[in-house]
């Protein structure tokens, strides 16, 4: 059974940085797309960034230029580095993986940015 476990969330001051990690386990097939989504209170879940198996990345406009997504294929881990954090980045961040046509989600990690 595929399992995604996030870590690295917490309370950060505006202008600060953080790194989120997501470790995958139970894999029988390679992950085609890994990524991060977030959901703020009262809002829909939205894409933050994705990375494909061949390293192509995609970012939401709101985080472009101050975020970097990467993955360690050996450890089946994906990372999200975010800089210049803003209170608007406050949300629950969810790890995502697509394997063939199936989507998998982590339980989420809270990121709170104080002003």
KEMAR-84459 format. One record per residue: x, y, z of N, C-alpha, C, O, CB in turn. Coordinates in steps of 0.2 Angstrom, whole numbers. Last residue first. Glycine has a CB too. Layout:
BEGIN
(rec (X, Y, Z), (X, Y, Z), (X, Y, Z), (X, Y, Z), (X, Y, Z));
...
***
This chain:
BEGIN
(rec (15, 186, 54), (17, 193, 51), (21, 197, 57), (23, 202, 55), (11, 197, 49));
(rec (18, 169, 52), (16, 174, 56), (19, 181, 53), (24, 181, 51), (18, 173, 64));
(rec (12, 155, 44), (17, 160, 43), (14, 166, 47), (9, 169, 46), (18, 162, 36));
(rec (11, 138, 46), (9, 144, 48), (14, 150, 48), (19, 149, 51), (6, 144, 55));
(rec (7, 123, 39), (12, 128, 39), (9, 135, 41), (4, 137, 38), (16, 129, 32));
(rec (4, 106, 43), (2, 113, 44), (8, 118, 43), (13, 117, 47), (-1, 114, 51));
(rec (3, 93, 32), (7, 96, 37), (5, 104, 37), (5, 107, 32), (15, 95, 36));
(rec (-5, 78, 26), (-5, 85, 27), (0, 87, 33), (0, 84, 38), (-11, 88, 27));
(rec (-6, 65, 23), (-11, 67, 28), (-11, 75, 29), (-15, 78, 31), (-10, 64, 34));
(rec (-4, 63, 5), (-2, 62, 12), (-7, 65, 16), (-13, 68, 14), (5, 66, 13));
(rec (-12, 54, -8), (-11, 60, -4), (-8, 58, 2), (-10, 53, 5), (-18, 64, -4));
(rec (-12, 48, -25), (-11, 47, -18), (-9, 53, -15), (-6, 58, -17), (-5, 42, -17));
(rec (-20, 42, -40), (-17, 48, -36), (-17, 46, -29), (-22, 43, -26), (-22, 54, -37));
(rec (-17, 32, -54), (-19, 33, -47), (-16, 39, -44), (-10, 40, -44), (-18, 26, -44));
(rec (-12, 29, -66), (-17, 33, -66), (-20, 34, -59), (-26, 37, -58), (-23, 31, -71));
(rec (5, 29, -62), (0, 27, -67), (-6, 31, -67), (-5, 37, -68), (-2, 19, -67));
(rec (4, 38, -48), (7, 32, -50), (2, 29, -55), (-3, 27, -54), (9, 27, -44));
(rec (7, 53, -41), (3, 50, -46), (7, 44, -49), (13, 45, -51), (1, 55, -52));
(rec (6, 61, -25), (10, 57, -30), (5, 54, -35), (-1, 51, -33), (14, 51, -26));
(rec (8, 74, -14), (4, 71, -19), (9, 67, -23), (14, 68, -25), (0, 76, -23));
(rec (6, 82, 2), (10, 79, -3), (6, 75, -8), (1, 72, -6), (16, 74, 1));
(rec (-1, 97, 7), (-2, 90, 6), (3, 88, 1), (4, 91, -5), (-9, 89, 4));
(rec (-2, 109, 20), (2, 107, 14), (2, 99, 13), (3, 96, 18), (9, 109, 14));
(rec (-13, 120, 26), (-11, 114, 26), (-8, 111, 20), (-11, 112, 15), (-17, 109, 29));
(rec (-6, 137, 27), (-11, 132, 24), (-9, 125, 27), (-3, 125, 30), (-11, 132, 17));
(rec (1, 153, 23), (-2, 149, 29), (-7, 144, 26), (-12, 146, 23), (-5, 153, 34));
(rec (4, 161, 14), (6, 155, 13), (4, 150, 18), (5, 144, 18), (14, 154, 12));
(rec (1, 174, 18), (-4, 170, 13), (-2, 163, 12), (-6, 160, 9), (-4, 175, 7));
(rec (12, 178, 25), (6, 175, 29), (1, 172, 24), (-3, 167, 27), (2, 181, 33));
(rec (26, 171, 16), (21, 177, 18), (15, 174, 22), (14, 168, 21), (18, 180, 11));
(rec (43, 168, 14), (36, 166, 16), (32, 172, 18), (34, 177, 21), (36, 161, 22));
(rec (56, 167, 8), (52, 173, 8), (44, 172, 9), (40, 174, 6), (52, 177, 1));
(rec (55, 150, 1), (58, 156, 4), (53, 162, 4), (48, 162, 1), (65, 158, 0));
(rec (54, 133, 2), (50, 139, 1), (54, 145, 5), (56, 144, 11), (43, 139, 3));
(rec (56, 117, -5), (59, 123, -1), (56, 129, -3), (55, 131, -9), (67, 123, -3));
(rec (50, 102, -4), (48, 108, -6), (52, 114, -2), (51, 114, 4), (40, 109, -6));
(rec (55, 85, -10), (56, 91, -6), (52, 97, -9), (52, 98, -15), (63, 92, -4));
(rec (52, 68, -9), (51, 74, -13), (51, 80, -8), (49, 79, -2), (44, 75, -17));
(rec (59, 52, -10), (57, 58, -6), (57, 64, -11), (61, 65, -15), (62, 59, 0));
(rec (65, 40, -13), (58, 41, -15), (55, 46, -10), (50, 46, -7), (54, 34, -13));
(rec (78, 38, -13), (75, 38, -6), (67, 39, -7), (63, 39, -2), (77, 44, -2));
(rec (81, 39, -26), (84, 34, -22), (80, 33, -16), (78, 27, -14), (91, 34, -21));
(rec (76, 51, -30), (73, 45, -33), (75, 39, -29), (71, 34, -28), (74, 44, -40));
(rec (72, 65, -23), (77, 60, -22), (74, 54, -24), (71, 51, -20), (80, 60, -15));
(rec (67, 81, -30), (65, 74, -28), (72, 70, -27), (76, 70, -32), (60, 71, -32));
(rec (60, 97, -28), (65, 93, -30), (64, 86, -27), (59, 85, -23), (72, 95, -27));
(rec (55, 114, -30), (53, 107, -28), (59, 102, -31), (61, 104, -37), (46, 105, -32));
(rec (56, 130, -23), (60, 125, -27), (58, 118, -25), (58, 116, -19), (67, 125, -26));
(rec (51, 147, -23), (51, 140, -21), (54, 135, -25), (56, 137, -31), (43, 138, -21));
(rec (51, 159, -28), (53, 159, -21), (53, 152, -18), (53, 151, -12), (50, 164, -17));
(rec (47, 158, -41), (53, 162, -40), (55, 162, -33), (61, 164, -31), (51, 169, -42));
(rec (30, 155, -37), (36, 155, -42), (41, 160, -41), (40, 166, -39), (33, 156, -49));
(rec (20, 156, -30), (26, 154, -26), (32, 154, -31), (37, 153, -29), (25, 147, -23));
(rec (9, 160, -38), (10, 163, -31), (16, 161, -27), (19, 165, -23), (4, 161, -27));
(rec (9, 152, -49), (12, 159, -49), (13, 162, -43), (18, 166, -42), (7, 163, -53));
(rec (15, 136, -45), (9, 140, -45), (13, 147, -46), (18, 149, -43), (5, 140, -39));
(rec (26, 127, -56), (24, 130, -50), (18, 135, -51), (17, 137, -56), (30, 135, -48));
(rec (34, 112, -61), (28, 117, -63), (27, 120, -56), (26, 117, -51), (22, 113, -66));
(rec (47, 103, -69), (44, 106, -64), (38, 111, -66), (39, 114, -71), (49, 110, -59));
(rec (54, 88, -74), (51, 94, -76), (47, 96, -70), (43, 93, -67), (46, 93, -82));
(rec (60, 75, -71), (63, 82, -68), (59, 88, -70), (62, 93, -68), (70, 82, -70));
(rec (55, 64, -75), (61, 66, -78), (63, 73, -76), (67, 76, -80), (59, 66, -86));
(rec (44, 63, -67), (49, 58, -66), (55, 60, -69), (61, 58, -67), (46, 51, -68));
(rec (40, 80, -62), (39, 74, -65), (45, 69, -64), (50, 71, -62), (37, 75, -73));
(rec (33, 90, -49), (39, 88, -53), (38, 81, -56), (35, 76, -52), (45, 88, -48));
(rec (24, 104, -44), (25, 97, -46), (31, 96, -49), (34, 101, -52), (19, 95, -50));
(rec (17, 115, -32), (22, 114, -37), (22, 106, -38), (20, 102, -34), (29, 116, -34));
(rec (3, 119, -28), (9, 123, -26), (15, 122, -31), (17, 126, -34), (12, 122, -19));
(rec (-14, 119, -31), (-7, 117, -33), (-2, 122, -30), (-3, 128, -31), (-7, 115, -40));
(rec (-26, 119, -18), (-23, 122, -24), (-16, 119, -25), (-13, 117, -20), (-23, 130, -24));
(rec (-42, 117, -11), (-35, 115, -11), (-32, 117, -18), (-36, 117, -23), (-35, 107, -11));
(rec (-51, 132, -7), (-50, 125, -10), (-43, 123, -10), (-39, 128, -10), (-53, 125, -17));
(rec (-54, 139, 9), (-52, 139, 2), (-51, 132, 0), (-51, 127, 3), (-46, 143, 1));
(rec (-55, 139, 23), (-61, 142, 19), (-59, 142, 11), (-63, 145, 8), (-62, 149, 21));
(rec (-38, 139, 26), (-45, 139, 29), (-50, 142, 24), (-49, 148, 22), (-45, 142, 36));
(rec (-29, 132, 12), (-30, 137, 17), (-37, 137, 20), (-42, 134, 16), (-28, 144, 15));
(rec (-20, 119, 6), (-27, 121, 7), (-27, 126, 13), (-26, 124, 19), (-32, 115, 8));
(rec (-9, 114, -7), (-10, 117, 0), (-18, 119, 0), (-21, 120, -5), (-6, 123, 1));
(rec (2, 102, -14), (-4, 106, -14), (-5, 109, -7), (-2, 106, -2), (-10, 102, -16));
(rec (16, 95, -22), (13, 98, -16), (7, 102, -18), (7, 106, -23), (19, 102, -12));
(rec (21, 80, -30), (20, 87, -30), (17, 89, -23), (17, 85, -18), (15, 89, -35));
(rec (26, 69, -44), (26, 71, -36), (24, 78, -36), (26, 82, -40), (33, 69, -33));
(rec (23, 58, -56), (22, 65, -54), (22, 65, -46), (18, 62, -43), (16, 68, -57));
(rec (26, 44, -56), (26, 48, -62), (27, 55, -61), (31, 59, -64), (20, 46, -66));
(rec (35, 33, -46), (30, 39, -46), (31, 43, -52), (37, 45, -54), (32, 43, -40));
(rec (36, 16, -51), (39, 22, -50), (33, 28, -50), (28, 27, -53), (44, 24, -55));
(rec (28, 3, -41), (29, 6, -48), (32, 13, -46), (31, 16, -41), (23, 7, -52));
(rec (27, 0, -28), (29, -6, -33), (30, -3, -40), (33, -7, -44), (23, -11, -33));
(rec (30, 7, -12), (29, 8, -20), (31, 1, -23), (36, -2, -21), (34, 13, -22));
(rec (30, 9, 1), (25, 4, -2), (24, 4, -9), (19, 2, -12), (18, 5, 1));
(rec (32, 27, 3), (34, 20, 5), (28, 15, 2), (23, 17, 0), (34, 18, 12));
(rec (39, 43, 3), (35, 38, 0), (37, 31, 2), (43, 29, 2), (34, 39, -8));
(rec (40, 58, 11), (43, 51, 10), (38, 46, 8), (33, 46, 11), (47, 49, 16));
(rec (43, 74, 10), (38, 69, 9), (41, 62, 7), (44, 62, 2), (32, 71, 4));
(rec (46, 90, 17), (49, 83, 15), (43, 79, 14), (38, 79, 19), (54, 80, 19));
(rec (49, 107, 16), (44, 102, 18), (47, 95, 14), (50, 96, 9), (37, 103, 15));
(rec (58, 120, 24), (58, 114, 19), (53, 109, 21), (53, 107, 27), (66, 111, 19));
(rec (57, 138, 24), (56, 131, 27), (57, 126, 21), (57, 127, 15), (49, 130, 30));
(rec (61, 155, 29), (61, 149, 25), (59, 143, 28), (59, 142, 34), (68, 149, 21));
(rec (54, 171, 32), (58, 166, 33), (57, 160, 28), (54, 161, 22), (56, 163, 40));
(rec (45, 181, 29), (51, 182, 27), (56, 176, 28), (61, 176, 25), (54, 188, 30));
(rec (36, 178, 44), (36, 181, 37), (43, 183, 35), (47, 186, 39), (31, 187, 37));
(rec (41, 164, 54), (40, 171, 53), (40, 173, 46), (43, 170, 42), (45, 175, 57));
(rec (32, 149, 56), (38, 152, 53), (36, 160, 53), (30, 162, 52), (40, 150, 46));
(rec (28, 133, 63), (27, 141, 63), (33, 144, 61), (39, 143, 63), (25, 143, 70));
(rec (27, 119, 52), (27, 122, 58), (26, 130, 57), (23, 132, 53), (34, 121, 61));
(rec (33, 105, 42), (29, 110, 44), (30, 114, 50), (34, 111, 54), (22, 108, 43));
(rec (41, 93, 41), (44, 100, 40), (40, 106, 41), (42, 111, 41), (47, 100, 34));
(rec (33, 80, 32), (37, 82, 38), (39, 89, 36), (40, 91, 30), (42, 78, 41));
(rec (22, 67, 26), (25, 74, 26), (28, 75, 32), (27, 73, 38), (20, 79, 24));
(rec (21, 52, 18), (22, 55, 25), (25, 62, 24), (31, 62, 22), (25, 50, 30));
(rec (12, 41, 9), (15, 47, 9), (15, 50, 16), (10, 51, 19), (12, 52, 3));
(rec (11, 24, 4), (10, 29, 9), (14, 35, 8), (20, 34, 6), (11, 25, 16));
(rec (3, 11, -5), (7, 17, -5), (5, 21, 1), (0, 23, 3), (6, 21, -12));
(rec (4, -6, 0), (0, 0, 0), (4, 6, 0), (9, 7, 4), (-5, 0, 6));
***
